[in-house]
Amino acid sequence: MDPALNARQRSRIETRKRLLQAGARLFALKGVSATTAAEIAREAGVAVGTLYLHFGDKSGLLRAILNEGVEALLQAMALVADGSDERCSRQQVDLLVNFAEKNRGLCMVLFDPESIRIGATADVMDRLTRFQVDRLLGRCGTAVRLDQAYLAARAMVGMVMHGIYWWIQNDPKLEAHAVADILYSLRTGAMASVAEVL
């Protein structure tokens, strides 16, 4: 933590962190709808009003949990965005699969019916799609229209994310590297087909 912060600022940051951790843990364990704000506050060791002060409501906390998770993922993906398209694509699929494996609870929360209902899942999918659109436009320039890039990126993100979710939810005996191999092969084949059309 930044030593320039005063004790009150440090306490606020620490409280927010505890609320995020408690919310993520309980949402993954019980589901979003079955988890109450009071339970999250109790788990974090704060009054329920503190949750409302930091996040507005339980949905605000849910959005913050998902946004922080996807932000960490996008930062890691941006670090591997330079390089050959093939190597970069493979590294990004590996990052997604490894992130999901290490953050199974967060993935379950992402596709929880309540996350979908309030639009938090769509927000995350939109951010991942915009990242891919930027890559497509950077690679293809004016050879591809923006609406074409969005459609291709959304289809790729949807395929990869739903494949990962199925893997996490069903806990099949597939190893992470095998999941990444399958998703990368599908993504590569689909992108080659898209390139022919565009």
Contact map, one row per residue, 1 for C-alpha under 8 A:
111010000100000000000000000000000000000000000000000000000000000000000000000000000000000000000000000000000000000000000000000000000000000000000000000000000000000000000000000000000000000000000000000000
111110000000000000000000000000000000000000000000000000000000000000000000000000000000000000000000000000000000000000000000000000000000000000000000000000000000000000000000000000000000000000000000000000
111111000000000000000000000000000000000000000000000000000000000000000000000000000000000000000000000000000000000000000000000000000000000000000000000000000000000000000000000000000000000000000000000000
011111000000000000000000000000000000000000000000000000000000000000000000000000000000000000000000000000000000000000000000000000000000000000000000000000000000000000000000000000000000000000000000000000
111111111100000000000000000000000000000000000000000000000000000000000000000000000000000000000000000000000000000000000000000000000000000000000000000000000000000000000000000000000000000000000000000000
001111111100000000000000000000000000000000000000000000000000000000000000000000000000000000000000000000000000000000000000000000000000000000000000000000000000000000000000000000000000000000000000000000
000011111110000000000000000000000000000000000000000000000000000000000000000000000000000000000000000000000000000000000000000000000000000000000000000000000000000000000000000000000000000000000000000000
000011111111000000000000000000000000000000000000000000000000000000000000000000000000000000000000000000000000000000000000000000000000000000000000000000000000000000000000000000000000000000000000000000
000011111111100000000000000000000000000000000000000000000000000000000000000000000000000000000000000000000000000000000000000000000000000000000000000000000000000000000000000000000000000000000000000000
100011111111110000000000000000000000000000000000000000000000000000000000000000000000000000000000000000000000000000000000000000000000000000000000000000000000000000000000000000000000000000000000000000
000000111111111000000000000000000000000000000000000000000000000000000000000000000000000000000000000000000000000000000000000000000000000000000000000000000000000000000000000000000000000000000000000000
000000011111111100000000000000000000000000000000000000000000000000000000000000000000000000000000000000000000000000000000000000000000000000000000000000000000000000000000000000000000000000000000000000
000000001111111110000000000000000000000000000000000000000000000000000000000000000000000000000000000000000000000000000000000000000000000000000000000000000000000000000000000000000000000000000000000000
000000000111111111000000000000000000000000000000000000000000000000000000000000000000000000000000000000000000000000000000000000000000000000000000000000000000000000000000000000000000000000000000000000
000000000011111111100000000000000000000000010100000000000000000000000000000000000000000000000000000000000000000000000000000000000000000000000000000000000000000000000000000000000000000000000000000000
000000000001111111110000000000000000000000000000000001000000000000000000000000000000000000000000000000000000000000000000000000000000000000000000000000000000000000000000000000000000000000000000000000
000000000000111111111000000000000000000000000000000000000000000000000000000000000000000000000000000000000000000000000000000000000000000000000000000000000000000000000000000000000000000000000000000000
000000000000011111111100000000000000000000010000000000000000000000000000000000000000000000000000000000000000000000000000000000000000000000000000000000000000000000000000000000000000000000000000000000
000000000000001111111110000000000000000110010000001000000000000000000000000000000000000000000000000000000000000000000000000000000000000000000000000000000000000000000000000000000000000000000000000000
000000000000000111111111000000000000000000000000000000000000100110000000000000000000000000000000000000000000000000000000000000000000000000000000000000000000000000000000000000000000000000000000000000
000000000000000011111111100000000000000000010000000000000000000000000000000000000000000000000000000000000000000000000000000000000000000000000000000000000000000000000000000000000000000000000000000000
000000000000000001111111110000000000000110110000000000000000000000000000000000000000000000000000000000000000000000000000000000000000000000000000000000000000000000000000000000000000000000000000000000
000000000000000000111111111000000000000100000000000000000000110010000000000000000000000000000000000000000000000000000000000000000000000000000000000000000000000000000000000000000000000000000000000000
000000000000000000011111111100000000000000000000000000000000010010000000000000000000000000000000000000001100100000000000000000000000000000000000000000000000000000000000000000000000000000000000000000
000000000000000000001111111110000000000000000000000000000000000000000000000000000000000000000000000000001000000000000000000000000000000000000000000000000000000000000000000000000000000000000000000000
000000000000000000000111111111110010000100000000000000000000000000000000000000000000000000000000000000000000000000000000000000000000000000000000000000000000000000000000000000000000000000000000000000
000000000000000000000011111111110010000000000000000000000000000000000000000000000000000000000000000000001000100000000000000000000000000000000000000000000000000000000000000000000000000000000000000000
000000000000000000000001111111110000000000000000000000000000000000000000000000000000000000000000000000001101100000000000000000000000000000000000000000000000000000000000000000000000000000000000000000
000000000000000000000000111111100000000000000000000000000000000000000000000000000000000000000000000000001000000000000000000000000000000000000000000000000000000000000000000000000000000000000000000000
000000000000000000000000011111110110000000000000000000000000000000000000000000000000000000000000000000000000000000000000000000000000000000000000000000000000000000000000000000000000000000000000000000
000000000000000000000000011111111110000000000000000000000000000000000000000000000000000000000000000000000000100100000000000000000000000000000000000000000000000000000000000000000000000000000000000000
000000000000000000000000011101111110000000000000000000000000000000000000000000000000000000000000000000000000100101100000000000000000000000000000000000000000000000000000000000000000000000000000000000
000000000000000000000000000000111111000000000000000000000000000000000000000000000000000000000000000000000000000001000000000000000000000000000000000000000000000000000000000000000000000000000000000000
000000000000000000000000000001111111000000000000000000000000000000000000000000000000000000000000000000000000000000000000000000000000000000000000000000000000000000000000000000000000000000000000000000
000000000000000000000000011001111111101100000000000000000000000000000000000000000000000000000000000000000000000000000000000000000000000000000000000000000000000000000000000000000000000000000000000000
000000000000000000000000000000001111111100000000000000000100000000000000000000000000000000000000000000000000000000000000000000000000000000000000000000000000000000000000000000000000000000000000000000
000000000000000000000000000000000011111110000001001000001100000000000000000000000000000000000000000000000000000000000000000000000000000000000000000000000000000000000000000000000000000000000000000000
000000000000000000000000000000000001111111000011000000000000000000000000000000000000000000000000000000000000000000000000000000000000000000000000000000000000000000000000000000000000000000000000000000
000000000000000000000000000000000011111111100000000000000000000000000000000000000000000000000000000000000000000000000000000000000000000000000000000000000000000000000000000000000000000000000000000000
000000000000000000100110010000000011111111110001000000000000000000000000000000000000000000000000000000000000000000000000000000000000000000000000000000000000000000000000000000000000000000000000000000
000000000000000000100100000000000000111111111111011000000000000000000000000000000000000000000000000000000000000000000000000000000000000000000000000000000000000000000000000000000000000000000000000000
000000000000000000000000000000000000011111111111000000000000000000000000000000000000000000000000000000000000000000000000000000000000000000000000000000000000000000000000000000000000000000000000000000
000000000000000000000100000000000000001111111100000000000000000000000000000000000000000000000000000000000000000000000000000000000000000000000000000000000000000000000000000000000000000000000000000000
000000000000001001101100000000000000000111111100000000000000000000000000000000000000000000000000000000000000000000000000000000000000000000000000000000000000000000000000000000000000000000000000000000
000000000000000000000000000000000000000011111110000000000000000000000000000000000000000000000000000000000000000000000000000000000000000000000000000000000000000000000000000000000000000000000000000000
000000000000001000000000000000000000000011111111011000000000000000000000000000000000000000000000000000000000000000000000000000000000000000000000000000000000000000000000000000000000000000000000000000
000000000000000000000000000000000000010011001111111000000000000000000000000000000000000000000000000000000000000000000000000000000000000000000000000000000000000000000000000000000000000000000000000000
000000000000000000000000000000000000110111000111111100000000000000000000000000000000000000000000000000000000000000000000000000000000000000000000000000000000000000000000000000000000000000000000000000
000000000000000000000000000000000000000000000011111110000000000000000000000000000000000000000000000000000000000000000000000000000000000000000000000000000000000000000000000000000000000000000000000000
000000000000000000000000000000000000000010000111111111000000000000000000000000000000000000000000000000000000000000000000000000000000000000000000000000000000000000000000000000000000000000000000000000
000000000000000000100000000000000000100010000111111111111100100000000000000000000000000000000000000000000000000000000000000000000000000000000000000000000000000000000000000000000000000000000000000000
000000000000000000000000000000000000000000000001111111111100000000000000000000000000000000000000000000000000000000000000000000000000000000000000000000000000000000000000000000000000000000000000000000
000000000000000000000000000000000000000000000000111111110000000000000000000000000000000000000000000000000000000000000000000000000000000000000000000000000000000000000000000000000000000000000000000000
000000000000000100000000000000000000000000000000011111110000000000000000000000000000000000000000000000000000000000000000000000000000000000000000000000000000000000000000000000000000000000000000000000
000000000000000000000000000000000000000000000000001111111101100100000000000000000000000000000000000000000000000000000000000000000000000000000000000000000000000000000000000000000000000000000000000000
000000000000000000000000000000000000000000000000001111111111100000000000000000000000000000000000000000000000000000000000000000000000000000000000000000000000000000000000000000000000000000000000000000
000000000000000000000000000000000000100000000000001100111111100000000000000000000000000000000000000000000000000000000000000000000000000000000000000000000000000000000000000000000000000000000000000000
000000000000000000000000000000000001100000000000001100111111110000000000000000000000000000000000000000000000000000000000000000000000000000000000000000000000000000000000000000000000000000000000000000
000000000000000000000000000000000000000000000000000000011111111000000000000000000000000000000000000000000000000000000100000000000000000000000000000000000000000000000000000000000000000000000000000000
000000000000000000000000000000000000000000000000000000111111111100000000000000000000000000000000000000000000000000000000000000000000000000000000000000000000000000000000000000000000000000000000000000
000000000000000000010010000000000000000000000000001000111111111110000000000000000000000000000000000000000000000000000000000000000000000000000000000000000000000000000000000000000000000000000000000000
000000000000000000000011000000000000000000000000000000000111111111000000000000000000000000000000000000000000000000100001000000000000000000000000000000000000000000000000000000000000000000000000000000
000000000000000000000000000000000000000000000000000000000011111111100000000000000000000000000000000000000000000000000001000000000000000000000000000000000000000000000000000000000000000000000000000000
000000000000000000010000000000000000000000000000000000100001111111110000000000000000000000000000000000000000000000000000000000000000000000000000000000000000000000000000000000000000000000000000000000
000000000000000000010011000000000000000000000000000000000000111111111000000000000000000000000000000000000000000000000000000000000000000000000000000000000000000000000000000000000000000000000000000000
000000000000000000000000000000000000000000000000000000000000011111111100000000000000000000000000000000000100010000000001000100000000000000000000000000000000000000000000000000000000000000000000000000
000000000000000000000000000000000000000000000000000000000000001111111110000000000000000000000000000000000000000000000000000100000000000000000000000000000000000000000000000000000000000000000000000000
000000000000000000000000000000000000000000000000000000000000000111111111000000000000000000000000000000000000000000000000000000000000000000000000000000000000000000000000000000000000000000000000000000
000000000000000000000000000000000000000000000000000000000000000011111111100000000000000000000000000000000100000000000000000000000000000000000000000000000000000000000000000000000000000000000000000000
000000000000000000000000000000000000000000000000000000000000000001111111110000000000000000000000000000000000000000000000000100000000000000000000000000000000000000000000000000000000000000000000000000
000000000000000000000000000000000000000000000000000000000000000000111111111000000000000000000000000000000000000000000000000000000000000000000000000000000000000000000000000000000000000000000000000000
000000000000000000000000000000000000000000000000000000000000000000011111111100000000000000000000000000000000000000000000000000000000000000000000000000000000000000000000000000000000000000000000000000
000000000000000000000000000000000000000000000000000000000000000000001111111110000000000000000011001000000000000000000000000000000000000000000000000000000000000000000000000000000000000000000000000000
000000000000000000000000000000000000000000000000000000000000000000000111111111000000000000000000000000000000000000000000000000010010000000000000000000000000000000000000000000000000000000000000000000
000000000000000000000000000000000000000000000000000000000000000000000011111111100000000000000000000000000000000000000000000000000000000000000000000000000000000000000000000000000000000000000000000000
000000000000000000000000000000000000000000000000000000000000000000000001111111110000000000000010000000000000000000000000000000000000000000000000000000000000000000000000000000000000000000000000000000
000000000000000000000000000000000000000000000000000000000000000000000000111111111000000000110010000000000000000000000000000000000000000000000000000000000000000000000000000000000000000000000000000000
000000000000000000000000000000000000000000000000000000000000000000000000011111111100000000000000000000000000000000000000000000000000000000000000000000000000000000000000000000000000000000000000000000
000000000000000000000000000000000000000000000000000000000000000000000000001111111100000000000000000000000000000000000000000000000000000000000000000000000000000000000000000000000000000000000000000000
000000000000000000000000000000000000000000000000000000000000000000000000000111111110000100110000000000000000000000000000000000000000000000000000000000000000000000000000000000000000000000000000000000
000000000000000000000000000000000000000000000000000000000000000000000000000011111110000100010000000000000000000000000000000000000000001000000000000000000000000000000000000000000000000000000000000000
000000000000000000000000000000000000000000000000000000000000000000000000000001111111000100000000000000000000000000000000000000000000000000000000000000000000000000000000000000000000000000000000000000
000000000000000000000000000000000000000000000000000000000000000000000000000000011111101100000000000000000000000000000000000000000000000000000000000000000000000000000000000000000000000000000000000000
000000000000000000000000000000000000000000000000000000000000000000000000000000000111111100000000000000000000000000000000000000000000000000000000000000000000000000000000000000000000000000000000000000
000000000000000000000000000000000000000000000000000000000000000000000000000000000011111110000000000000000000000000000000000000000000000000000000000000000000000000000000000000000000000000000000000000
000000000000000000000000000000000000000000000000000000000000000000000000000000000001111111000000000000000000000000000000000000000000000000000000000000000000000000000000000000000000000000000000000000
000000000000000000000000000000000000000000000000000000000000000000000000000000000011111111100000000000000000000000000000000000000000000000000000000000000000000000000000000000000000000000000000000000
000000000000000000000000000000000000000000000000000000000000000000000000000000011111111111110000000000000000000000000000000000000000000000000000000000000000000000000000000000000000000000000000000000
000000000000000000000000000000000000000000000000000000000000000000000000000000000000111111111000000000000000000000000000000000000000000000000000000000000000000000000000000000000000000100000000000000
000000000000000000000000000000000000000000000000000000000000000000000000000000000000011111111100000000000000000000000000000000000000000000000000000000000000000000000000000000000000000100000000000000
000000000000000000000000000000000000000000000000000000000000000000000000000010010000001111111110000000000000000000000000000000000000000000000000000000000000000000000000000000000000000000000000000000
000000000000000000000000000000000000000000000000000000000000000000000000000010011000000111111111000000000000000000000000000000000000000000000000000000000000000000000000000000000000000000000000000000
000000000000000000000000000000000000000000000000000000000000000000000000000000000000000011111111100000000000000000000000000000000000000000000000000000000000000100000000000000000001001100000000000000
000000000000000000000000000000000000000000000000000000000000000000000000000000000000000001111111110000000000000000000000000000000000000000000000000000000000000000000000000000001001000000000000000000
000000000000000000000000000000000000000000000000000000000000000000000000100110000000000000111111111000000000000000000000000000000000000000000000000000000000000000000000000000000000000000000000000000
000000000000000000000000000000000000000000000000000000000000000000000000100000000000000000011111111100000000000000000000000000000000000000000000000000000000000000000000000000000000000000000000000000
000000000000000000000000000000000000000000000000000000000000000000000000000000000000000000001111111110000000000000000000000000000000000000000000000000000000000000010000000000010011000000000000000000
000000000000000000000000000000000000000000000000000000000000000000000000000000000000000000000111111111000000000000000000000000000000000000000000000000000000000000000000000000010000000000000000000000
000000000000000000000000000000000000000000000000000000000000000000000000100000000000000000000011111111100000000000000000000000000000000000000000000000000000000000000000000000000000000000000000000000
000000000000000000000000000000000000000000000000000000000000000000000000000000000000000000000001111111110110000000000000000000000000000000000000000000000000000000010001000000000000000000000000000000
000000000000000000000000000000000000000000000000000000000000000000000000000000000000000000000000111111110000000000000000000000000000000000000000000000000000000000000001000000010000000000000000000000
000000000000000000000000000000000000000000000000000000000000000000000000000000000000000000000000011111110000000000000000000000000000000000000000000000000000000000000000000000000000000000000000000000
000000000000000000000000000000000000000000000000000000000000000000000000000000000000000000000000001111111110000000000000000000000000000000000000000000000000000000000000000000000000000000000000000000
000000000000000000000000000000000000000000000000000000000000000000000000000000000000000000000000000111111111000000000000000000000000000000000000000000000000000000000001000000000000000000000000000000
000000000000000000000001101110000000000000000000000000000000000000000000000000000000000000000000000000111111100000000000000000000000000000000000000000000000000000000000000000000000000000000000000000
000000000000000000000001000100000000000000000000000000000000000001001000000000000000000000000000000100111111110000000000000000000000000000000000000000000000000000000000000000000000000000000000000000
000000000000000000000000000000000000000000000000000000000000000000000000000000000000000000000000000100111111111000000000000000000000000000000000000000000000000000001001000000000000000000000000000000
000000000000000000000000000100000000000000000000000000000000000000000000000000000000000000000000000000011111111100000000000000000000000000000000000000000000000000001001100000000000000000000000000000
000000000000000000000001001100110000000000000000000000000000000000000000000000000000000000000000000000001111111100100000000000000000000000000000000000000000000000000000000000000000000000000000000000
000000000000000000000000000000000000000000000000000000000000000001000000000000000000000000000000000000000111111100110001100000000000000000000000000000000000000000000000000000000000000000000000000000
000000000000000000000000000000000000000000000000000000000000000000000000000000000000000000000000000000000011111110110000100000000000000000000000000000000000000000001000000000000000000000000000000000
000000000000000000000000000000110000000000000000000000000000000000000000000000000000000000000000000000000001111111110000000000000000000000000000000000000000000000000000000000000000000000000000000000
000000000000000000000000000000000000000000000000000000000000000000000000000000000000000000000000000000000000001111111000000000000000000000000000000000000000000000000000000000000000000000000000000000
000000000000000000000000000000011000000000000000000000000000000000000000000000000000000000000000000000000000000111111100000000000000000000000000000000000000000000000000000000000000000000000000000000
000000000000000000000000000000010000000000000000000000000000010000000000000000000000000000000000000000000000111111111111100000000000000000000000000000000000000000000000000000000000000000000000000000
000000000000000000000000000000000000000000000000000000000000000000000000000000000000000000000000000000000000011111111111110000000000000000000000000000000000000000000000000000000000000000000000000000
000000000000000000000000000000000000000000000000000000000000000000000000000000000000000000000000000000000000000011111111000000000000000000000000000000000000000000000000000000000000000000000000000000
000000000000000000000000000000000000000000000000000000000010000000000000000000000000000000000000000000000000000001111111100000000000000000000000000000000000000000000000000000000000000000000000000000
000000000000000000000000000000000000000000000000000000000000000000000000000000000000000000000000000000000000000000111111111000000000000000000000000000000000000000000000000000000000000000000000000000
000000000000000000000000000000000000000000000000000000000000011001000000000000000000000000000000000000000000010000111111111100000000000000000000000000000000000000000000000000000000000000000000000000
000000000000000000000000000000000000000000000000000000000000000000000000000000000000000000000000000000000000011000110111111110000000000000000000000000000000000000000000000000000000000000000000000000
000000000000000000000000000000000000000000000000000000000000000000000000000000000000000000000000000000000000000000010011111111000000000000000000000000000000000000000000000000000000000000000000000000
000000000000000000000000000000000000000000000000000000000000000000000000000000000000000000000000000000000000000000000011111111100000000000000000000000000000000000000000000000000000000000000000000000
000000000000000000000000000000000000000000000000000000000000000001100100000000000000000000000000000000000000000000000001111111110000000000000000000000000000000000000000000000000000000000000000000000
000000000000000000000000000000000000000000000000000000000000000000000000000000000000000000000000000000000000000000000000111111111000000000000000000000000100110000000000000000000000000000000000000000
000000000000000000000000000000000000000000000000000000000000000000000000000000000000000000000000000000000000000000000000011111111100000000000000000000000100000000000000000000000000000000000000000000
000000000000000000000000000000000000000000000000000000000000000000000000000000000000000000000000000000000000000000000000001111111110000000000000000000000000000000000000000000000000000000000000000000
000000000000000000000000000000000000000000000000000000000000000000000000010000000000000000000000000000000000000000000000000111111111000000000000000000000000100000000000000000000000000000000000000000
000000000000000000000000000000000000000000000000000000000000000000000000000000000000000000000000000000000000000000000000000011111111100000000000000001001100100000000000000000000000000000000000000000
000000000000000000000000000000000000000000000000000000000000000000000000000000000000000000000000000000000000000000000000000001111111110000000000000001001000000000000000000000000000000000000000000000
000000000000000000000000000000000000000000000000000000000000000000000000010000000000000000000000000000000000000000000000000000111111111000000000000000000000000000000000000000000000000000000000000000
000000000000000000000000000000000000000000000000000000000000000000000000000000000000000000000000000000000000000000000000000000011111111100000000000000001000100000000000000000000000000000000000000000
000000000000000000000000000000000000000000000000000000000000000000000000000000000000000000000000000000000000000000000000000000001111111110000000010011001000000000000000000000000000000000000000000000
000000000000000000000000000000000000000000000000000000000000000000000000000000000000000000000000000000000000000000000000000000000111111111000000000000000000000000000000000000000000000000000000000000
000000000000000000000000000000000000000000000000000000000000000000000000000000001000000000000000000000000000000000000000000000000011111111100000000000000000000000000000000000000000000000000000000000
000000000000000000000000000000000000000000000000000000000000000000000000000000000000000000000000000000000000000000000000000000000001111111111000000010001000000000000000000000000000000000000000000000
000000000000000000000000000000000000000000000000000000000000000000000000000000000000000000000000000000000000000000000000000000000000111111111101010010000000000000000000000000000000000000000000000000
000000000000000000000000000000000000000000000000000000000000000000000000000000000000000000000000000000000000000000000000000000000000011111111000000000000000000000000000000000000000000000000000000000
000000000000000000000000000000000000000000000000000000000000000000000000000000000000000000000000000000000000000000000000000000000000001111111000000000000000000000000000000000000000000000000000000000
000000000000000000000000000000000000000000000000000000000000000000000000000000000000000000000000000000000000000000000000000000000000000111111111000000000000000000000000000000000000000000000000000000
000000000000000000000000000000000000000000000000000000000000000000000000000000000000000000000000000000000000000000000000000000000000000111111111000000000000000000000000000000000000000000000000000000
000000000000000000000000000000000000000000000000000000000000000000000000000000000000000000000000000000000000000000000000000000000000000010011111100000000000000000000000000000000000000000000000000000
000000000000000000000000000000000000000000000000000000000000000000000000000000000000000000000000000000000000000000000000000000000000000000011111100000000000000000000000000000000000000000000000000001
000000000000000000000000000000000000000000000000000000000000000000000000000000000000000000000000000000000000000000000000000000000000000010011111110110000000000000000000000000000000000000000000000001
000000000000000000000000000000000000000000000000000000000000000000000000000000000000000000000000000000000000000000000000000000000000000000000111111110000000000000000000000000000000000000000000000000
000000000000000000000000000000000000000000000000000000000000000000000000000000000000000000000000000000000000000000000000000000000000100010000001111111000000000000000000000000000000000000000000000000
000000000000000000000000000000000000000000000000000000000000000000000000000000000000000000000000000000000000000000000000000000000000000000000000111111100000000000000000000000000000000000000000000000
000000000000000000000000000000000000000000000000000000000000000000000000000000000000000000000000000000000000000000000000000000000000000000000001111111110000000000000000000000000000000000000000000001
000000000000000000000000000000000000000000000000000000000000000000000000000000000000000000000000000000000000000000000000000000000000100110000001111111111000000000000000000000000000000000000000000000
000000000000000000000000000000000000000000000000000000000000000000000000000000000000000000000000000000000000000000000000000000001100100000000000011111111100000000000000000000000000000000000000000000
000000000000000000000000000000000000000000000000000000000000000000000000000000000000000000000000000000000000000000000000000000000000000000000000001111111110000000000000000000000000000000000000000000
000000000000000000000000000000000000000000000000000000000000000000000000000000000000000000000000000000000000000000000000000000000000000000000000000111111111000000000000000000000000000000000010010000
000000000000000000000000000000000000000000000000000000000000000000000000000000000000000000000000000000000000000000000000000000001101100100000000000011111111100000000000000000000000000000000000000000
000000000000000000000000000000000000000000000000000000000000000000000000000000000000000000000000000000000000000000000000000011001000000000000000000001111111110000000000000000000000000000000000000000
000000000000000000000000000000000000000000000000000000000000000000000000000000000000000000000000000000000000000000000000000000000000000000000000000000111111111000000000000000000000000000000000000000
000000000000000000000000000000000000000000000000000000000000000000000000000000000000000000000000000000000000000000000000000000000000000000000000000000011111111100000000000000000000000000100100000000
000000000000000000000000000000000000000000000000000000000000000000000000000000000000000000000000000000000000000000000000000010011001000000000000000000001111111110000000000000000000000000000000000000
000000000000000000000000000000000000000000000000000000000000000000000000000000000000000000000000000000000000000000000000000010000000000000000000000000000111111111000000000000000000000000000000000000
000000000000000000000000000000000000000000000000000000000000000000000000000000000000000000000000000000000000000000000000000000000000000000000000000000000011111111100000000000000000000000000000000000
000000000000000000000000000000000000000000000000000000000000000000000000000000000000000000001000000000000000000000000000000000000000000000000000000000000001111111110000000000000000001000100000000000
000000000000000000000000000000000000000000000000000000000000000000000000000000000000000000000000000000000000000000000000000000000000000000000000000000000000111111111000000000000000000000000000000000
000000000000000000000000000000000000000000000000000000000000000000000000000000000000000000000000000000000000000000000000000000000000000000000000000000000000011111111100000000000000000000000000000000
000000000000000000000000000000000000000000000000000000000000000000000000000000000000000000000000000000000000000000000000000000000000000000000000000000000000001111111110000000000000001000000000000000
000000000000000000000000000000000000000000000000000000000000000000000000000000000000000000000000100100000000000000000000000000000000000000000000000000000000000111111111000000000010000000000000000000
000000000000000000000000000000000000000000000000000000000000000000000000000000000000000000000000000000000011001000000000000000000000000000000000000000000000000011111111100000000000000000000000000000
000000000000000000000000000000000000000000000000000000000000000000000000000000000000000000000000000000000000000000000000000000000000000000000000000000000000000001111111110000000000000000000000000000
000000000000000000000000000000000000000000000000000000000000000000000000000000000000000000000000000000000000000000000000000000000000000000000000000000000000000000111111111101000010000000000000000000
000000000000000000000000000000000000000000000000000000000000000000000000000000000000000000000000000110010011000000000000000000000000000000000000000000000000000000011111111100000000000000000000000000
000000000000000000000000000000000000000000000000000000000000000000000000000000000000000000000000000000000001000000000000000000000000000000000000000000000000000000001111111000000000000000000000000000
000000000000000000000000000000000000000000000000000000000000000000000000000000000000000000000000000000000000000000000000000000000000000000000000000000000000000000000111111100000000000000000000000000
000000000000000000000000000000000000000000000000000000000000000000000000000000000000000000000000000000000000000000000000000000000000000000000000000000000000000000000011111111000000000000000000000000
000000000000000000000000000000000000000000000000000000000000000000000000000000000000000000000000000000000000000000000000000000000000000000000000000000000000000000000011011111000000000000000000000000
000000000000000000000000000000000000000000000000000000000000000000000000000000000000000000000000000000000000000000000000000000000000000000000000000000000000000000000000001111100000000000000000000000
000000000000000000000000000000000000000000000000000000000000000000000000000000000000000000000000000000000000000000000000000000000000000000000000000000000000000000000010001111110110000000000000000000
000000000000000000000000000000000000000000000000000000000000000000000000000000000000000000000000000000000000000000000000000000000000000000000000000000000000000000000000000011111110000000000000000000
000000000000000000000000000000000000000000000000000000000000000000000000000000000000000000000000110010000000000000000000000000000000000000000000000000000000000000000000000001111111000000000000000000
000000000000000000000000000000000000000000000000000000000000000000000000000000000000000000000100000000000000000000000000000000000000000000000000000000000000000000000000000000111111100000000000000000
000000000000000000000000000000000000000000000000000000000000000000000000000000000000000000000000000000000000000000000000000000000000000000000000000000000000000000000000000001111111110000000000000000
000000000000000000000000000000000000000000000000000000000000000000000000000000000000000000000000100000000000000000000000000000000000000000000000000000000000000000010010000001111111111000000000000000
000000000000000000000000000000000000000000000000000000000000000000000000000000000000000000001100100000000000000000000000000000000000000000000000000000000000000000000000000000011111111100000000000000
000000000000000000000000000000000000000000000000000000000000000000000000000000000000000000000000000000000000000000000000000000000000000000000000000000000000000000000000000000001111111110000000000000
000000000000000000000000000000000000000000000000000000000000000000000000000000000000000000000000000000000000000000000000000000000000000000000000000000000000000000000000000000000111111111000000000000
000000000000000000000000000000000000000000000000000000000000000000000000000000000000000000001000000000000000000000000000000000000000000000000000000000000000000100100000000000000011111111100000000000
000000000000000000000000000000000000000000000000000000000000000000000000000000000000000011001000000000000000000000000000000000000000000000000000000000000000000000000000000000000001111111110000000000
000000000000000000000000000000000000000000000000000000000000000000000000000000000000000000000000000000000000000000000000000000000000000000000000000000000000000000000000000000000000111111111000000000
000000000000000000000000000000000000000000000000000000000000000000000000000000000000000000000000000000000000000000000000000000000000000000000000000000000000000000000000000000000000011111111100000000
000000000000000000000000000000000000000000000000000000000000000000000000000000000000000000000000000000000000000000000000000000000000000000000000000000000001000100000000000000000000001111111110000000
000000000000000000000000000000000000000000000000000000000000000000000000000000000000000000000000000000000000000000000000000000000000000000000000000000000000000000000000000000000000000111111111000000
000000000000000000000000000000000000000000000000000000000000000000000000000000000000000000000000000000000000000000000000000000000000000000000000000000000000000000000000000000000000000011111111100000
000000000000000000000000000000000000000000000000000000000000000000000000000000000000000000000000000000000000000000000000000000000000000000000000000000000001000000000000000000000000000001111111110000
000000000000000000000000000000000000000000000000000000000000000000000000000000000000000000000000000000000000000000000000000000000000000000000000000000010000000000000000000000000000000000111111111000
000000000000000000000000000000000000000000000000000000000000000000000000000000000000000000000000000000000000000000000000000000000000000000000000000000000000000000000000000000000000000000011111111100
000000000000000000000000000000000000000000000000000000000000000000000000000000000000000000000000000000000000000000000000000000000000000000000000000000000000000000000000000000000000000000001111111110
000000000000000000000000000000000000000000000000000000000000000000000000000000000000000000000000000000000000000000000000000000000000000000000000000000010000000000000000000000000000000000000111111111
000000000000000000000000000000000000000000000000000000000000000000000000000000000000000000000000000000000000000000000000000000000000000000000000000000000000000000000000000000000000000000000011111111
000000000000000000000000000000000000000000000000000000000000000000000000000000000000000000000000000000000000000000000000000000000000000000000000000000000000000000000000000000000000000000000001111111
000000000000000000000000000000000000000000000000000000000000000000000000000000000000000000000000000000000000000000000000000000000000000000000000000000000000000000000000000000000000000000000000111111
000000000000000000000000000000000000000000000000000000000000000000000000000000000000000000000000000000000000000000000000000000000000000000000011000100000000000000000000000000000000000000000000011111
